[in-house]
Structures are given as C-alpha cells and as structure tokens.
C-alpha cells in the first residue's frame, strides 16, 4: 500500500533500525521505545490486522516471535520479562493499520508501561460465561 508507513519501511523508502529480517517479516525498533529494545515485528505482506490472517500466514509470522523475543532478552541482562502485544482495530489501540506485534522488554515495574486487566468476574454467572463461550464456539471457522 502506497500510504502505509510500515510498507514504506519494509520497502526501504523510510529508515528503520532493523533487528531481524527474512522473507516473511521485518523486525525493527519502535521509534517510541516504550522501554529500551521495544521492537515491532511486521509481516512483509500488507494485512490490516489479525482478522486478515489465515492459518498458514499466522504460522509464518508468529513462529518468528520466540526467536526475536529470545534475542531481545539475551541482549540485556537487565531485562526481567517481556510483554508481547498485538492490537487489532482503533478501539484496541491499533494506530498503524498494518498488522504488527509489539515486543516490549520489561526491566522494572516503574517503567511507565501498563496493562490493566480489571476483574469483572463478579458481573458474570456461570450461565453468562457459558452463553459467551457457546456464541464463540458457534462462530468458529473450520
């Protein structure tokens, strides 16, 4: 896509600091560096989000994540953990509509990176949960 910033990075039209590249993906440092080593893994094929992946494409892209994550962790002994995040859609904080996976090294709990999973368990009965699960199961593709 001619107006996609990640396509332009992949095609060498815009600079990036590449940490890994093969025929399927390009991994480069996120310009924001949420924490040192914050890396984006971007498929070379333009797809907007996870909903455009098929099983084979997902296997090709996501199979690279552990290798890249291990290299990032190994690069700095101060890294204590890692968040791996994939945002899909504007409501889920996706800001570039070319699918990408964030690998965010974690050094300390005081690094300003936050993910909050609110406990809403009191709002759901077992029947409510079963209804949600049934809807998902009935929507599953082969």
N, C-alpha and C positions, 0 to 999 in steps of 0.2 A: 504494500500500500504506500502510495507516494507521500502521504501526510503523517505516517506513523513514525514516531521518534525511535522506537525500537527497531523497526525495519531499516531506518536510516543508519542506526548504529551497526546492525548486522551487515549492511551493505558497505560499510566503511565511509559513509557520507558524513557521519558525525563521530567525534572521538569518543573513546571509552577506554577504561583501564581493564583489560581482559585478564581473567584469571584461568579460564578454561574455554576451549572451543573444539568442536568436532562437527561432523556433518549434520547433526540434529539440533544442537543447542550452542548458544554462546552465553558464557557466564562472565559478568563484569561487575566491578564495584559500583554500588548505588551511589550516585552523586551526593545524596544527603548524608551518607554514612551515619545512620541512626546509632550504630556503635561501630568501632573500628573493625573493618572486614565485612561489613554489611554488603552482601552480594546478591545480584539478581541473576536468575537462571531463566533464559528466554529461548523458547523454541525458534528455530530459524524460519519455520513455516508460520505465516501470519494466521493466528486464530485469536479471536477476541477474548475468549475465556474458556474455562473448563468444560462448558456445555458444548463446545465445538470439537472436543477430543473424541476419538474413537479408542477402542482398547489398544490397538497396535501403536497409535501415536502416543497415548498416555504411557505405555510401557517404554517407548523410546525416550521420551522426555524425562519421566520420573525416575527411570533407572540410573540416570546420571547424578541425581541428588545426593545419595550417600557418599559417592566418591568425592564430590566437590565439598560437601559438609566435612568429611574427614580431613581433607586438605586444609580447610579453613581452621578447624580446631587444632590441627597439628602445627599450624603456622605460628601460634602464640600460646605458650603455656598458661597465660593468664585467663584464657577462655575456659569458663566453668560449665557452660551449657550453650544451648542454641535453640532459637525459635525458627521454625520453617513455616512460612505463611503464604497462602495463595488466596488473594482477594478476587471475587467474581461479581462484577456489577458495581455501579456507583454507590448503591446503598451499603455495600460491603467494603467500602473504601478503595475500590479499584479506581485509579486515576489515569492510568495509561491502558488503553483498550487493545492491548496485545498481551496475551496471556504471559504471566511471569511469576516466578516463585522467589520470594524473599528468603534468604538465609541470613539470620541476624545472630551473630555471636553475642553471648551474654557473659559479662565479666563480673558484674555485681548487681545487687538488687537496686542500687541507686543510680542506674544509668538512664533514667527517664523513658525507657521503653516499657510500655504497659499493655497488657491484655487482661481484660476483666471478664470473667465468666460468672455472671450473677447466679446465685442459687434460687431457682424458681420452683424447686421440687414441691413446695407446699401448695402450689397452684394447680397441680395435676394429680388426679386419681389414677389408680392402675387402669381403669377403663379408658380414661382420656389418653393415656400413653399407648394403650392397645389400639385405639382408633387411629392415632397418628401413625403407628407402625403399620397398620393394615393399609392405610392410604399409600404409604411409601412402597410397601411390598406390591400393591396392585399397580403401581406406576413403573415398576422396574422393567427395563428392557432386557431382552434375552442377550 
